[in-house]
Amino acid sequence: MVRKIISGLIAGILIALGGGVFLACENRYVGAVLFSVALLCICMKQYALYTGKICYIPEKHGKEQFSVLLLGLLGNLIGTYVCGQLVRMGLPALEQTAFTICSAKLEQTFLQTLIRGFFCGLLIYLAVDIYAKHKTPVGIIFCIPVFILSGYEHSIADMFYFATSGIVSLKACGFIWTVILGNSIGGMLIPALGLIGQKPDQQS
């Protein structure tokens, strides 16, 4: 149990590092590309990032997989929150940047946020699966900037941005859960469709 939480916590810290460089970069294109370092390290070290693990639930959905998923999510939250607080203290200029970004996010409707989370989930699945099956960072290097520059929402990155912004509210909590739902649906879509297309003996 503790090991799974720690794995998620480390993944959260790495996402915070990616989010931090994105907040610090004046050029959003450069920041989007550099953010991909976070997911690349997570995939290489196989840490428990919720948005990467949820993609494989359609294929493997036993007790162990759900345990890794949920405990990893808890670790993701702890890691991003702690890092967000540290950034607020050490780099106060980034707090203002995060506040501006998060305030705009809270203006989105439920459906807008869900759709943005959905498309991000699709891209995260592609990034993670391409790396897992082909051991190439190409999917990560391209898919991560695509979701950031498109304005899609990544739940774990948003946890970091909100922690850094200092915004704590029920609306912010609802926003995060909506993004988690969108990420989950998007992340599981392609694997689920792939299973539908398989013959019964191929699914066993």
N, C-alpha and C positions, 0 to 999 in steps of 0.2 A: 504493500500500500504506500509506504513512505517513498519507496523507490520510484513509483509511478508519479507521485506528486512532484518529486524532485526533478524528474525528467521533464514534466510539464513546466515546472518553474524555470528551468534552464532555457526551454524553448521560449517562454515569455520574456526572459531577459534578452535573448537574441533578437526577438521581434522588437523589443524596446530599443535596441541598438540601431536597428534598421529605421525605426520610426524617428529616432533622435536625429539621425543624419538627414532624413527627409525634412524635418522641421528646420534644421540648420542651413540647408542649401537654399540659396536665393534662386537658383535655377531649378525648377521643379523637375525638369527632364533628367538632370544629373542626379537629383535626389531620388527619383524613381528607380533609376538604374542601380544606384548604390544600395537601395533598400533590399535588392535581391540577394545581397550577401547574407542577410539574416536567414532566409529560407534555404539557401545553399548550405550553410553551416548546419542547420537543423536536419536537413536530409542526409548530409554526410555523416553526422553523428547519431542519427536516428532518434532524436528527442521527440517527446510527445506533444506535438502541436495539434490542437483540436481540429483545425481546418484541413490538416493533412490526414489525420486518422479517420475522420467521419466519412471520407470518400470510400473506404473499404468495408463499411458496415453492411452494404447489400451483399457482399461476397462472404464475409465472415462476421457473424453477429452473435457470438456466444458470450457467456458471462465474462470471460477474460477480456474480450474486445471492448465491451461496454465499460468494464472497470478501468481499462487504460484510457478510454475516451473521456470519461467523467472526471476521474482523478487528475488526468492530464489537463483538463479544462480548468480545474481548481488551481493547479500549479501555474497555468498560463495567467490566470487572474492575479495570483499573488506576485508573480514575477513582474508583470507589466505595472501593477500598482506601485510596488516598491520602487521600481526604476523611475516611474513617473514622478514620485515624490522626491526622489534624489535629484532628478533633472530640474524640478521646480526650485530646489535649494541652490544647486550648483550653477544652473544656466537660466536665470530668471527671464532672459529675453525669449527663450523658447516657450515659457509659460504663456506669454502673451500671444505668440503665434498659434499655439495649441488652442488657446481660448477662442481666438477668432475662427479657427477651423471648426471646432466643436460647436460653437454657437450656430454656425451655418448648418451643420449636420442636424441639429435639433429643429430646424425649420422645415425639414423634409416631412412628407406625409408617411404614414405607415407603409403604404404600397410602394412609394418611391424607395424607401429604405430597404424593403424586402427584395425588390427587384435588383437593386444595386448589390445587395448581399448575394443574391442568386448568381449573378454573372461573375462575381468574384470567386464564388465557390467552384464554378466551372473551370476557371483559369487556374485555381490552386490545384484542382484535381489533375489537370493536364501537366502542370509543372512538376508535381510530385510523382506522378505515374511515369512520365517520360524519364525522370531521373532514376526511379526504381528499376525500370525495365531495361534502360539503355546506358545507364551510368554516365550520362552526359548532362552538363549544366545548361544546355541550350534552352530547354523548356523553361527553366527558372529565370534565366537571364532575360527572356522575352516576355513570358507570361506575367511576371511581377510588374514591370513597368507598364504593361498594357492595362492591368486592372487599376493601377494607381492613376495613370493619366486619363483613363476613361471615367474616373470618378466613382468607381465601384467601392463597396465597403467590405473591409476585412475586420471581423469581430475582435480579434486579438490585438491588432494594431490600434483599433479604436479604443480598446481598453487602456492602452498606453496613452493615447492622445487625451482622453478624458481625465486620466490620472494626472497628467502633466498640466492640463488646463485648470485644474482645481474645481471643475464643475461636478458637483455631487447632487443628484436629484432623482426623483422617481422617473422623470421623463428621460433622463440620461440612461437609467437602468433599463427602461423599456426599449430605448433605442438599441442598446447593446444586445438585448435578447432578440430583437427583431432581426438584427444583422446575423446573429448566430443561427436563427431559423433559416434565413436566406442562404447563408453559406452552406448549411447542412443540406438543403434541398438541391442547390446547385452542385455541390460536391458529390452527392450520391446519384445524380441523374444519369450520367453516362455509364457508370458501372451497372446501375439497375437496368438500363435499356440493353446493355450488353448481355445481361443474364436472360432477359426476355427473349433475345434472339438466339439463345443457345438451345440445343436439344436437351431433353431431360437427363440423359446419361452424361452430358458434358458438365452439368451443374453439380453433380455428385462428387 
